[in-house]
Amino acid sequence: MNRTPLRVLAAILAVGALVLTGCTTDIAASHPTDGVWGYVAAADDAQLEVSGAASADELVVDRVLSPGEAWLVVHLDDDGKPGMRVGLQHIPAGESLDVAVALEDVTGDTLIVAVHADRGTTGEFDFSMDDPAGSPDRPYFVDRAELAVVVDVE
């Protein structure tokens, strides 16, 4: 009796069970922003450059390249994660140079600047820290990392 077809079927069922088991996750146990949870962009299409420090009132972004209309979002640095938003500036698709972002309520020595897509209502920042992964204006990710930089405050 040739048992090869039975072995092949058993192997397929075992692999299928492993795949299905791996696909089930406990959503409540994972943070909604673990991994890539924004919009994926190629490194040639999404870039962010800031060379200087921010003042308490303003940050100048040297260069930003965005594949679509977007937002420059400035947060207080909360132990390496974005804290309270202290600045927001809409930018067009393509390259923008020397973009000034007005800042308010800056505390601390560092800020986090990120580029978020404008995918909700055009010209309105549709992002909620209470539901970051469910918000339409999520950040861009390049090479599995959020398109963001840390900036010193003078």
SULTA-V937343 format. One record per residue. N is the residue number from 1. RES is the residue in one letter. OMEGA is omega as a letter, one per 40 degrees, with the letter a starting at -180 (999 if undefined). Layout:
n:N res:RES omega:OMEGA
n:N res:RES omega:OMEGA
This chain:
n:1 res:M omega:a
n:2 res:N omega:a
n:3 res:R omega:a
n:4 res:T omega:i
n:5 res:P omega:i
n:6 res:L omega:i
n:7 res:R omega:i
n:8 res:V omega:i
n:9 res:L omega:i
n:10 res:A omega:i
n:11 res:A omega:i
n:12 res:I omega:i
n:13 res:L omega:i
n:14 res:A omega:i
n:15 res:V omega:i
n:16 res:G omega:i
n:17 res:A omega:i
n:18 res:L omega:i
n:19 res:V omega:i
n:20 res:L omega:i
n:21 res:T omega:i
n:22 res:G omega:a
n:23 res:C omega:i
n:24 res:T omega:i
n:25 res:T omega:i
n:26 res:D omega:a
n:27 res:I omega:a
n:28 res:A omega:a
n:29 res:A omega:a
n:30 res:S omega:i
n:31 res:H omega:a
n:32 res:P omega:a
n:33 res:T omega:i
n:34 res:D omega:i
n:35 res:G omega:a
n:36 res:V omega:a
n:37 res:W omega:i
n:38 res:G omega:a
n:39 res:Y omega:a
n:40 res:V omega:i
n:41 res:A omega:i
n:42 res:A omega:a
n:43 res:A omega:i
n:44 res:D omega:a
n:45 res:D omega:a
n:46 res:A omega:a
n:47 res:Q omega:a
n:48 res:L omega:a
n:49 res:E omega:i
n:50 res:V omega:a
n:51 res:S omega:a
n:52 res:G omega:i
n:53 res:A omega:i
n:54 res:A omega:i
n:55 res:S omega:i
n:56 res:A omega:a
n:57 res:D omega:a
n:58 res:E omega:i
n:59 res:L omega:i
n:60 res:V omega:i
n:61 res:V omega:a
n:62 res:D omega:a
n:63 res:R omega:i
n:64 res:V omega:i
n:65 res:L omega:a
n:66 res:S omega:i
n:67 res:P omega:i
n:68 res:G omega:i
n:69 res:E omega:a
n:70 res:A omega:i
n:71 res:W omega:i
n:72 res:L omega:a
n:73 res:V omega:a
n:74 res:V omega:a
n:75 res:H omega:i
n:76 res:L omega:i
n:77 res:D omega:a
n:78 res:D omega:a
n:79 res:D omega:i
n:80 res:G omega:i
n:81 res:K omega:i
n:82 res:P omega:i
n:83 res:G omega:a
n:84 res:M omega:i
n:85 res:R omega:a
n:86 res:V omega:i
n:87 res:G omega:a
n:88 res:L omega:i
n:89 res:Q omega:i
n:90 res:H omega:i
n:91 res:I omega:i
n:92 res:P omega:i
n:93 res:A omega:i
n:94 res:G omega:a
n:95 res:E omega:i
n:96 res:S omega:a
n:97 res:L omega:i
n:98 res:D omega:a
n:99 res:V omega:i
n:100 res:A omega:i
n:101 res:V omega:i
n:102 res:A omega:a
n:103 res:L omega:i
n:104 res:E omega:i
n:105 res:D omega:i
n:106 res:V omega:i
n:107 res:T omega:i
n:108 res:G omega:a
n:109 res:D omega:a
n:110 res:T omega:i
n:111 res:L omega:i
n:112 res:I omega:i
n:113 res:V omega:a
n:114 res:A omega:i
n:115 res:V omega:i
n:116 res:H omega:i
n:117 res:A omega:i
n:118 res:D omega:a
n:119 res:R omega:i
n:120 res:G omega:i
n:121 res:T omega:a
n:122 res:T omega:i
n:123 res:G omega:i
n:124 res:E omega:a
n:125 res:F omega:a
n:126 res:D omega:a
n:127 res:F omega:i
n:128 res:S omega:i
n:129 res:M omega:i
n:130 res:D omega:i
n:131 res:D omega:a
n:132 res:P omega:a
n:133 res:A omega:i
n:134 res:G omega:a
n:135 res:S omega:a
n:136 res:P omega:a
n:137 res:D omega:i
n:138 res:R omega:a
n:139 res:P omega:i
n:140 res:Y omega:i
n:141 res:F omega:i
n:142 res:V omega:a
n:143 res:D omega:i
n:144 res:R omega:i
n:145 res:A omega:i
n:146 res:E omega:i
n:147 res:L omega:a
n:148 res:A omega:i
n:149 res:V omega:i
n:150 res:V omega:a
n:151 res:V omega:i
n:152 res:D omega:i
n:153 res:V omega:i
n:154 res:E omega:999
